Amino acid sequence: MHLWKITAHLEIHSHTANQRRAAAMALRSDRKSILFCFSVLLLLSLAILFPASGLAQAGRGGVGFGGTAPAAPAPGAAPAPSIILYMGGKAYPLANPLLLRSGITYGPFGEIFTALGAEPGYIHHFNRLRVWAVLPGMEPLPEIQLLLEGGTEVFYLNNTIAALPAATFTHNGTLYFPLRFLLELCGYRLHWDRTGPENGPVRIHLFRSLAETLPPSIPFAFTRKACSVPVLLYHHLLPAAEHDGRNGAIVSVEDFQQQMDFLFKNGYHTVTLADLYLFIRGQKDLPERSVVITFDDGYRSNYDYAVPVLRQYRFRAVQFPITSHIENYHPWLPHMGWALMAAAADVFEYHSHSHALHFYKGVRAAILVTPEDQLRKDLRLSRELLDCFAFAYPFGVWSHEAIRILQETGYKMAFTIRRGNIASGDNLFLLQRQIIHPTTTLRDFAKILGENQ
């Protein structure tokens, strides 16, 4: 009896297990059918959305996805026509070809300006590229100085900051610029010759115009515009080992180098006082990260230590010398002479710090107590010696009478030492500056510039 029950129990379990296995097999079969149908539908959808040629190209990896370049154009599609540059009626071979982008023809800066007789130069530092060239003068056109930068529309023509119609770019390590725009600014004319086969080369003939003047206007349509401009103020520079840091007018050469490195690394553009004047009057925009670098008193140390650093980065700066000190040699604190000033003219522009008013009479600055006729004579003499239009108040001290005489003697703007940046609409004769002290850290320097560091 017990044996039968056990056998019957096993048979029931065996029958139940067989039923379960059969059900599972049926379920797996149904799943396979569903997956097969789904796969067929997916393949049909892909075939509709992506033709076979497109799938093949995507599989090889297109440009921008780490793959190879696209295949040759399909039959019947015309390749882009080549562009050939002609100078003096002869084809000029370029190692880096002219390129067409968004309807603008770009040329390789170094090759083009070498062919035009210039000696291009460049600096590539802190991942920032600047290139320059000086075109020799050709009657009646004067010498032309150019400075361009990679990846931006900002450029300089004879130290005037301006904007290209489109940003430069680098291709195969070469900086490319909008060909027609820049060459026409330099007095050249370009003629496009499209005669010949439909898909044949386009010939660009380049020749120097005999026009006596350059185009009357240069665009200033910067992508990002400055709301305000910091004007930095330095005096004397010395190596750190030669001063103890207690004189607030002496900045170490090492700190100055770090500060100029910071400006270059972070994309700052130095601007001239002529451009700053137009900016204040609302007649010109300046690009974001514009800055003016100034030095008061005209010390020889500015030539010895500042000029090499500024020249390295192709920065411009402003020197406010005391004109009566220019040829008076002081062995304990020498000033720049006329010869050194001329030698540094590629870096400095020169404006007045008075002729002989940089002293105190008792507790009052000389500019406040000098009789009007003597004050007028001093300010006029200094301006005429330097042929300038800007003034820096000695010790930052000013008066309404001094402003009136400055205006009457031909000055257009004047700087104090009151801390702050310059904005459009500011009083042209009470302009603010940012004094750089020996205690100014790099973090302080960044804050002065408005950097969030």
C-alpha positions as CSV (number, residue, x, y, z in Angstrom):
1,M,0.0,0.0,0.0
2,H,2.7,2.4,0.9
3,L,4.7,1.4,-2.1
4,W,1.8,2.1,-4.4
5,K,1.3,5.5,-2.9
6,I,4.9,6.3,-3.3
7,T,4.9,5.1,-6.9
8,A,1.7,7.0,-7.7
9,H,3.1,10.1,-6.1
10,L,6.2,9.9,-8.2
11,E,4.2,9.3,-11.3
12,I,2.0,12.4,-10.6
13,H,5.2,14.5,-10.0
14,S,6.7,13.2,-13.2
15,H,3.6,14.0,-15.2
16,T,3.5,17.5,-13.7
17,A,7.2,18.0,-14.5
18,N,6.7,16.9,-18.1
19,Q,3.8,19.4,-18.4
20,R,6.0,22.2,-17.1
21,R,8.8,21.4,-19.5
22,A,6.5,21.3,-22.4
23,A,5.0,24.7,-21.4
24,A,8.5,26.2,-21.0
25,M,9.6,24.9,-24.5
26,A,6.4,26.4,-26.0
27,L,7.1,29.7,-24.3
28,R,10.7,29.8,-25.5
29,S,9.5,29.0,-29.0
30,D,7.0,31.9,-28.8
31,R,9.8,34.2,-27.6
32,K,12.0,33.2,-30.5
33,S,9.2,34.0,-32.9
34,I,8.6,37.4,-31.4
35,L,12.3,38.3,-31.4
36,F,12.6,37.1,-35.0
37,C,9.7,39.3,-36.1
38,F,11.1,42.3,-34.1
39,S,14.5,41.8,-35.8
40,V,12.9,41.8,-39.2
41,L,10.9,44.9,-38.5
42,L,14.1,46.7,-37.2
43,L,16.1,45.8,-40.2
44,L,13.3,47.0,-42.6
45,S,13.1,50.3,-40.6
46,L,16.9,50.8,-40.8
47,A,16.9,50.0,-44.6
48,I,14.2,52.7,-45.1
49,L,15.9,55.4,-42.9
50,F,19.5,54.8,-44.0
51,P,20.3,53.7,-47.6
52,A,23.0,51.1,-48.0
53,S,25.7,53.7,-49.1
54,G,25.0,55.8,-46.0
55,L,25.3,52.8,-43.7
56,A,28.6,51.8,-45.3
57,Q,30.0,55.3,-44.9
58,A,28.9,55.5,-41.3
59,G,30.5,52.2,-40.6
60,R,33.8,53.4,-42.0
61,G,33.7,56.5,-39.7
62,G,33.1,59.9,-41.2
63,V,35.1,63.1,-40.6
64,G,34.6,64.4,-37.1
65,F,34.0,60.9,-35.7
66,G,37.6,59.8,-35.6
67,G,37.3,58.0,-39.0
68,T,38.8,58.6,-42.4
69,A,37.8,61.3,-44.9
70,P,34.6,60.9,-46.9
71,A,34.8,59.0,-50.2
72,A,35.1,60.9,-53.5
73,P,32.1,62.7,-54.8
74,A,29.4,60.6,-56.4
75,P,29.4,60.4,-60.2
76,G,28.2,63.7,-61.7
77,A,29.1,65.8,-58.6
78,A,31.7,68.6,-59.4
79,P,34.7,68.9,-57.2
80,A,35.4,72.3,-55.6
81,P,37.4,74.5,-58.0
82,S,41.0,75.3,-57.1
83,I,42.2,78.9,-56.5
84,I,45.4,80.1,-58.0
85,L,47.1,83.3,-56.9
86,Y,48.9,85.5,-59.5
87,M,51.4,88.1,-58.7
88,G,53.0,90.2,-61.5
89,G,51.1,88.2,-64.1
90,K,52.7,84.9,-63.0
91,A,51.2,82.1,-60.9
92,Y,52.6,82.1,-57.4
93,P,52.9,78.6,-56.0
94,L,51.8,78.3,-52.4
95,A,52.8,75.4,-50.2
96,N,49.6,76.1,-48.2
97,P,46.7,76.6,-50.7
98,L,44.1,79.4,-50.6
99,L,40.9,78.1,-49.0
100,L,37.3,79.0,-49.4
101,R,35.0,79.0,-46.4
102,S,31.5,80.4,-46.2
103,G,32.1,82.5,-49.3
104,I,35.3,84.1,-48.1
105,T,38.7,83.3,-49.6
106,Y,41.4,82.8,-46.9
107,G,45.2,82.9,-47.5
108,P,48.2,81.6,-45.5
109,F,49.6,84.7,-43.6
110,G,53.3,83.8,-43.6
111,E,53.5,82.9,-47.3
112,I,51.4,85.7,-48.6
113,F,53.2,88.5,-46.7
114,T,56.7,87.0,-47.4
115,A,55.8,87.1,-51.1
116,L,54.8,90.8,-50.7
117,G,58.3,91.7,-49.3
118,A,57.5,91.6,-45.6
119,E,59.3,89.7,-42.8
120,P,56.6,87.9,-40.9
121,G,57.1,86.9,-37.3
122,Y,55.1,85.0,-34.7
123,I,54.8,84.0,-31.1
124,H,53.0,80.8,-29.9
125,H,52.9,80.7,-26.2
126,F,50.3,79.7,-23.6
127,N,48.3,78.2,-26.5
128,R,47.9,81.7,-28.0
129,L,49.2,82.5,-31.5
130,R,50.1,86.0,-32.7
131,V,51.6,86.7,-36.1
132,W,52.8,90.0,-37.5
133,A,54.4,91.6,-40.6
134,V,55.7,95.0,-41.7
135,L,55.1,95.8,-45.3
136,P,57.7,98.2,-46.6
137,G,56.5,101.6,-47.8
138,M,56.0,102.2,-51.5
139,E,55.3,105.7,-52.8
140,P,52.8,107.0,-52.2
141,L,51.8,104.4,-49.6
142,P,53.5,104.4,-46.2
143,E,54.9,101.4,-44.2
144,I,52.2,99.2,-42.9
145,Q,52.3,97.2,-39.7
146,L,50.0,94.2,-39.2
147,L,49.3,92.1,-36.1
148,L,46.8,89.2,-36.2
149,E,45.8,86.5,-33.8
150,G,44.6,83.0,-34.2
151,G,40.9,82.2,-33.7
152,T,39.6,85.8,-33.4
153,E,38.6,88.7,-35.6
154,V,40.7,91.2,-33.5
155,F,43.7,92.6,-35.4
156,Y,45.9,95.7,-35.5
157,L,46.7,97.9,-38.4
158,N,49.5,100.4,-37.6
159,N,48.7,99.8,-33.9
160,T,45.0,100.7,-34.3
161,I,42.8,97.9,-33.0
162,A,40.1,96.8,-35.5
163,A,38.0,93.8,-36.5
164,L,38.3,91.4,-39.5
165,P,35.0,90.4,-41.2
166,A,35.5,86.9,-39.9
167,A,37.9,85.2,-37.4
168,T,41.2,83.8,-38.5
169,F,41.8,80.1,-38.2
170,T,44.8,77.7,-38.3
171,H,45.1,74.9,-40.9
172,N,48.0,72.5,-40.9
173,G,49.7,74.8,-38.4
174,T,49.3,77.9,-40.5
175,L,47.3,80.9,-39.7
176,Y,44.7,81.8,-42.4
177,F,43.2,85.3,-42.8
178,P,40.4,86.8,-45.0
179,L,42.5,87.5,-48.1
180,R,40.7,90.3,-49.9
181,F,39.7,92.4,-46.9
182,L,43.2,92.6,-45.4
183,L,45.1,93.1,-48.6
184,E,42.8,95.9,-49.7
185,L,43.4,97.6,-46.4
186,C,47.1,97.4,-47.2
187,G,46.7,99.1,-50.5
188,Y,46.4,96.1,-52.8
189,R,43.7,95.3,-55.3
190,L,42.5,91.8,-56.2
191,H,40.9,90.7,-59.5
192,W,39.0,87.5,-59.6
193,D,39.3,85.8,-63.1
194,R,36.6,83.1,-63.5
195,T,37.0,82.6,-67.2
196,G,37.8,79.1,-68.4
197,P,36.1,75.7,-67.9
198,E,33.1,75.6,-65.6
199,N,34.9,73.7,-62.9
200,G,38.3,75.0,-63.7
201,P,40.6,77.0,-61.4
202,V,39.7,80.5,-60.2
203,R,42.6,82.9,-60.8
204,I,43.2,85.8,-58.3
205,H,45.4,88.5,-59.7
206,L,47.0,90.7,-57.0
207,F,48.6,94.1,-57.6
208,R,49.5,97.2,-55.6
209,S,47.2,100.1,-56.0
210,L,48.6,103.6,-56.7
211,A,45.9,105.2,-54.5
212,E,47.4,107.8,-52.2
213,T,45.4,106.9,-49.2
214,L,44.2,103.7,-47.5
215,P,40.5,103.0,-47.3
216,P,38.9,105.7,-45.1
217,S,37.2,103.4,-42.5
218,I,38.1,100.2,-40.7
219,P,35.3,98.2,-39.1
220,F,35.1,97.7,-35.3
221,A,32.4,95.0,-35.2
222,F,33.9,92.9,-32.4
223,T,32.0,89.8,-31.4
224,R,32.4,90.6,-27.7
225,K,32.7,94.2,-26.7
226,A,34.3,95.8,-23.7
227,C,32.1,97.5,-21.1
228,S,35.1,99.1,-19.3
229,V,38.8,99.2,-19.7
230,P,41.4,99.0,-16.9
231,V,44.4,101.3,-17.2
232,L,47.3,99.8,-15.3
233,L,49.9,102.2,-13.7
234,Y,53.6,101.3,-13.1
235,H,56.5,103.5,-12.1
236,H,59.9,101.9,-11.4
237,L,61.0,98.3,-12.0
238,L,63.9,96.5,-10.3
239,P,64.9,92.8,-9.9
240,A,63.6,91.4,-6.6
241,A,67.1,91.0,-5.3
242,E,67.8,94.8,-5.6
243,H,65.0,96.2,-3.5
244,D,63.2,95.3,-0.3
245,G,59.7,95.9,-1.4
246,R,59.1,98.9,1.0
247,N,59.0,101.5,-1.8
248,G,55.5,101.5,-3.1
249,A,56.6,102.8,-6.5
250,I,58.9,99.9,-7.3
251,V,57.6,96.6,-8.7
252,S,59.9,93.7,-9.1
253,V,60.8,92.6,-12.6
254,E,59.7,89.1,-11.7
255,D,56.2,90.2,-10.7
256,F,55.9,92.4,-13.9
257,Q,56.8,89.3,-16.0
258,Q,54.2,87.2,-14.2
259,Q,51.6,90.0,-14.8
260,M,52.3,90.3,-18.5
261,D,52.3,86.5,-18.7
262,F,48.8,86.6,-17.2
263,L,47.6,89.2,-19.7
264,F,48.9,87.2,-22.7
265,K,47.7,83.8,-21.4
266,N,44.2,85.2,-20.8
267,G,43.7,86.8,-24.1
268,Y,44.1,90.5,-23.3
269,H,44.6,93.2,-26.0
270,T,46.5,96.3,-25.3
271,V,45.0,99.5,-26.8
272,T,46.5,102.9,-27.6
273,L,45.3,106.1,-26.0
274,A,43.9,107.2,-29.4
275,D,41.6,104.1,-29.4
276,L,40.8,104.7,-25.7
277,Y,39.9,108.3,-26.4
278,L,37.4,107.2,-29.1
279,F,36.0,104.6,-26.8
280,I,35.3,107.1,-24.0
281,R,33.6,109.4,-26.5
282,G,31.4,106.6,-27.7
283,Q,32.9,106.7,-31.2
284,K,34.5,103.3,-31.2
285,D,33.9,99.9,-29.6
286,L,36.8,98.0,-28.1
287,P,37.0,94.2,-27.8
288,E,36.4,92.4,-24.6
289,R,39.6,92.1,-22.5
290,S,41.1,95.4,-23.6
291,V,43.7,96.9,-21.3
292,V,46.0,100.0,-21.3
293,I,49.5,99.7,-19.7
294,T,51.0,103.0,-18.5
295,F,54.3,104.0,-16.8
296,D,54.8,107.4,-15.1
297,D,58.0,109.4,-14.8
298,G,60.1,107.9,-17.7
299,Y,62.6,105.8,-15.7
300,R,65.4,104.0,-17.5
301,S,64.3,100.8,-15.8
302,N,61.2,100.8,-18.0
303,Y,63.5,100.5,-21.0
304,D,65.8,97.9,-19.5
305,Y,63.2,95.6,-18.0
306,A,59.7,96.4,-19.3
307,V,60.5,96.8,-23.0
308,P,61.9,93.2,-23.6
309,V,58.8,91.7,-21.9
310,L,56.3,93.9,-23.8
311,R,58.1,93.4,-27.1
312,Q,58.0,89.6,-26.5
313,Y,54.2,89.6,-26.5
314,R,53.8,92.5,-29.0
315,F,52.1,94.6,-26.3
316,R,51.9,98.3,-26.6
317,A,52.2,100.7,-23.6
318,V,52.2,104.4,-22.7
319,Q,55.0,106.3,-21.2
320,F,54.4,109.6,-19.3
321,P,57.9,111.1,-19.0
322,I,58.8,114.4,-17.1
323,T,60.2,116.1,-20.1
324,S,62.8,118.2,-18.2
325,H,64.3,114.9,-16.9
326,I,64.7,113.3,-20.4
327,E,68.3,114.5,-21.0
328,N,69.2,115.2,-17.3
329,Y,71.1,112.1,-16.2
330,H,70.6,111.1,-12.5
331,P,73.0,108.3,-11.6
332,W,71.0,107.3,-8.6
333,L,67.7,107.1,-10.6
334,P,68.3,107.5,-14.3
335,H,65.6,108.4,-16.8
336,M,65.2,107.5,-20.4
337,G,66.9,109.9,-22.9
338,W,65.6,110.8,-26.4
339,A,67.7,108.0,-28.0
340,L,66.3,105.3,-25.8
341,M,62.8,106.7,-26.3
342,A,63.2,106.4,-30.1
343,A,64.6,102.9,-29.7
344,A,61.5,101.9,-27.8
345,A,59.0,103.6,-30.1
346,D,57.7,100.1,-31.3
347,V,56.5,99.5,-27.7
348,F,55.8,103.0,-26.1
349,E,53.8,106.0,-27.1
350,Y,54.8,109.1,-25.2
351,H,52.6,111.6,-23.4
352,S,53.2,114.3,-20.8
353,H,53.8,114.2,-17.1
354,S,54.6,117.9,-17.2
355,H,57.9,119.6,-18.0
356,A,59.0,120.6,-14.5
357,L,56.0,120.3,-12.2
358,H,56.8,117.0,-10.5
359,F,57.6,118.3,-7.0
360,Y,55.9,119.8,-3.9
361,K,56.1,123.3,-2.6
362,G,55.8,122.7,1.1
363,V,52.8,120.4,1.5
364,R,51.1,121.3,-1.9
365,A,51.8,119.9,-5.3
366,A,53.4,122.4,-7.7
367,I,50.6,122.1,-10.2
368,L,48.3,123.7,-7.5
369,V,50.5,126.7,-6.6
370,T,52.3,127.6,-9.9
371,P,51.1,130.9,-11.4
372,E,48.8,130.5,-14.4
373,D,51.2,131.9,-17.0
374,Q,54.0,129.6,-15.8
375,L,51.6,126.6,-15.6
376,R,50.5,127.3,-19.2
377,K,54.1,127.6,-20.4
378,D,55.1,124.3,-18.8
379,L,52.2,122.3,-20.1
380,R,52.5,123.7,-23.6
381,L,56.2,123.1,-23.8
382,S,55.9,119.5,-22.6
383,R,53.1,118.8,-25.1
384,E,55.1,120.3,-28.0
385,L,58.3,118.4,-27.1
386,L,56.4,115.1,-27.2
387,D,53.9,116.0,-29.9
388,C,51.2,114.4,-27.7
389,F,47.6,114.9,-26.6
390,A,47.4,113.2,-23.1
391,F,48.5,114.2,-19.6
392,A,49.1,112.4,-16.3
393,Y,48.8,114.7,-13.3
394,P,52.0,114.7,-11.1
395,F,51.1,112.8,-7.9
396,G,47.6,112.5,-9.3
397,V,46.8,116.0,-8.1
398,W,44.5,118.2,-10.2
399,S,42.5,121.4,-10.1
400,H,39.7,122.9,-12.2
401,E,42.2,125.6,-13.3
402,A,44.7,122.9,-14.4
403,I,42.0,121.2,-16.4
404,R,41.1,124.5,-18.1
405,I,44.7,125.2,-19.1
406,L,45.2,121.6,-20.3
407,Q,42.2,122.1,-22.6
408,E,43.4,125.5,-23.8
409,T,46.9,124.1,-24.6
410,G,45.7,121.3,-26.8
411,Y,45.4,118.3,-24.5
412,K,42.4,115.9,-25.0
413,M,42.6,113.7,-22.0
414,A,44.2,113.5,-18.5
415,F,44.8,110.7,-16.0
416,T,44.6,110.8,-12.2
417,I,45.6,108.0,-9.8
418,R,42.1,107.5,-8.5
419,R,41.4,103.8,-8.5
420,G,38.9,102.4,-11.1
421,N,38.3,101.4,-14.7
422,I,37.3,103.5,-17.6
423,A,33.9,103.4,-19.3
424,S,32.3,105.2,-22.2
425,G,31.2,108.7,-21.2
426,D,33.7,109.2,-18.4
427,N,35.2,112.7,-17.8
428,L,38.1,112.8,-20.2
429,F,40.2,115.0,-17.8
430,L,39.6,112.9,-14.6
431,L,40.3,109.4,-15.9
432,Q,41.0,106.6,-13.4
433,R,43.9,104.1,-13.2
434,Q,44.8,101.0,-11.3
435,I,48.1,101.4,-9.5
436,I,50.2,98.2,-9.4
437,H,52.2,98.1,-6.1
438,P,55.0,95.7,-5.0
439,T,52.4,94.1,-2.7
440,T,50.0,93.4,-5.6
441,T,49.6,89.6,-5.8
442,L,48.6,87.8,-8.9
443,R,45.2,87.2,-7.4
444,D,44.9,91.0,-6.7
445,F,46.0,91.6,-10.3
446,A,43.3,89.3,-11.6
447,K,40.7,91.1,-9.5
448,I,41.8,94.5,-10.9
449,L,41.2,93.1,-14.4
450,G,37.7,91.8,-13.3
451,E,38.7,88.1,-13.4
452,N,36.8,85.8,-11.1
453,Q,39.8,84.3,-9.4
